[in-house]
Amino acid sequence: HASSTMTHWCPILNQVCCRYPSVVDSLGQVNDAPEPAAVSGVRLRTRQAIVSAAIAAWATDFSTSLGDIADRADVSRSTLHRHFPDRQSLVDAALVEARSVLERQASEAVDGCESARAALESLMRVIIGIDDVIVFLFADPHRFDGHPEWAEEEDQMLPEVLSRAQKDGAIADDLETRWLAGVFYSLCFVGAVSIAGGVMSRRRAADVAVRTFFSGVGAD
């Protein structure tokens, strides 16, 4: 599993976590009787649609109202409030979902890669590809300060992959791992912001970030 840490010089070194507590649906404790499968499935899909809409909306404007999020999720305001009685409960659910997506996608990105360089490229492309999640989590480095789901844990996966890439000759071996990790995650963040802002397509942003990380920006 990947894990994460927050630093002042890289807005997304806090990129992957090993584990996190689950967020309980606010109405889940009201009635312990099992719901019919069809009803439960619809309820879960509706909840997921609301959370996904919140992440996408708050990635660009964290002041977006619950009413606007309900419209974006194509549900009524009363439906949204049945799942999330207040803004904070939806923020909590969005944070857990965003970190879950990031952890899962990052872990899958490096699985099965034949080399450290391939793992780094795959990881960078995957992180940039979930641009809404990345911008929601890291656009404001203090947005989730003090939140119990915002754990500060030392990143173990990326430094290990970077060290292997240095030994393989894929990247310079005279650069500190911490510096390389900061450059890597900063490029991921810039790529995600470029996509979210409509400046680049996902493919173009990923291509440019990968090229910049491995080859720099010099004309030669």
N, C-alpha and C positions, 0 to 999 in steps of 0.2 A: 504493500500500500504506500501511497505517497503521503507526505505530511507537509506542514506549512509554518511560516514565521512571518511576522510583519517587521519591515525595516523602514527607516525614514527616507532612504535613498532609492528605493524601488517600490512602486505602488502595488506590485503584485507578487512580491516574494512570498507573500502570505497565500500562496496559490492552491495548495492542495492539503487536505487534512486527512489524518488516518481514520478518525471516527468522530461522530457527533451524536448527541442525543436526539431522539425523534421528537417532532412537534405533534402534540395530540390535538386533533380536531376539537374545537371548543364545545361542540355539541355531542361529541362521542361518549361523554360520560353521563349524559342525561338518561339514556336508555340502553341497558346492557343486552337487551334482547336482540338476537341476530336479525339483520334485514334480509329480505329475499335477495338472491344473487343479482337479479336484474336491477333492482332498486339500488343496491349497494354499488353496482358497476356504474350506473348513471351518476350517482352521487360522487364517486371518485373521479369520473371524467369531468364533471362540472367543477369540482374543486381544483383539479389540475389545470383546467382552462383558465380559471381565475388567477391561480398562482403564476402561470406562464404569462398571462397578460400583465400582471403586476411587474414581473421582472423586466419585460420588454418596455413597459411604460416608464418605470422608475430608472431604467438605464439611461434614458435621455432627460428625464425631468422627475426628480424625486418628490416634487410637490404635487404630482398628478393626483387628483382626488379619487376616492373610492368609486364615485359615480362614473367617472371617466374610464376607470378600469373595468367596471361592470359592462359598460358599453363596448369596450374593446374585447371583452370575453364573450360578448353576445348573450349576457344574462341580465336579469332584472336586478335592481338594487336590493330588493328584498331577498333574492336568492343569494347574492353575495353576502349579505349580513347574516343569513342563516349559517353560512360556513365560517364567516369571519366577522364577529360582532363589532370589531373596531379596527382601526388602522394598524395598531401595533401587532395584533394577532396575524394580520396578513403579512406584515413586514417579517415577522418571525418565520412564517411558513415559506416566504420567498427566499429568505436567507438560507434556510436549511436545504431547500430544493436546489438553489444555485450552487451551493457547495457540494451537494450530492452529485449533481451533473458534472461539475468540474473534477471531482475525485474519480468518478467512474470513467469519464472520457480520458483523463490523463493516464489512468492505470491501463486502460485498453490500448492507448496509443503506443505504449512502449512494449507491450507483450508481443513476443514473437519476432521482434526486430533482430536482424542478423548482425548488426553492428551498432556501436554507440552513436555513430554519426546518423545512421538511419533512425535510431530512437529519438535523437534530438530533433531531427527534421519532422518526424511524425508527431511528436509532442507539440512542437511549435504550430504546426498546421491545425491540429485539433483545438488547441487553446484559442487561436485566432478565429477559428470557425464558430465558436460559441460566443460571439462578440457581445450579445446582450447580457449574457451571464457575467462576462469579464468586466464590462463597463458598470453594471449594477454593483458588483462586489467591490471594485477598486477605483472608481472615478473619484470618490471622496475617501481618503485614507482614514478619516475619523468618523465616518458614518456609523460604524457599528462598534465603536469603542465601548468597552464595558459589557457588551452583549455576551451572554453565556455561550452562544453558538460560535462566537468569534475567537476561537482558541489560538493562542500563540505557541506554535510548536516548531521545532527545528526541522527545516527541509532536509530530508535525507536522500530522496531519490535523485533529484537533479544533480547535486554535487558529485554523486557516485557516477552518474552517466557522463558528466563532464570530464571527470578524472580519467575514465576509460577512453573517452574520445581523445584526450591529450596523449595518452600512452599509445594510442593507435596512429597518432600523427594527423588526426582529422582537424584539430585546432591547436594553436600555439601552446607549448608546454611551459612557457615562462610567465603566463598570466595566472593570477590568483583565482581560485575557484569562486570565491565570493564575487569578484568582479565579473567573471563570466556569467554567473547566475543572474546578476543584476542586469547585464546587457541583454541576456536571453529574455527575461521576463519583461523588461522595458520594451523590447521590440514586439513582444506579444501584445502588450497593452496598446502601443501605438497602432498596431495592425487592427486590433479590435475597435478602437476609436475611429479609425479611418473607414472601416466598414459601417459602423453605426451611424457615422456622419454622412454616408453616401459618397465619400471621396474615392473609395476603391471598391472593387468587387472582392468577394472572399478569396477567390483564387489569386487575384493580383496582389492583394495584401499579404497573403501567405507566401507567395513567390518572392516578393520584395524582402520580406522579413527574413526568410531563409537565406537568400542571397547576401543580404547585409550581414547576417551573423557569421556566415562561413567565409565571405569574401571581402567584406568591408564595403566602403562607398567610393574608393579611389577609382580614377579613370583607367588605371592600368590593371 
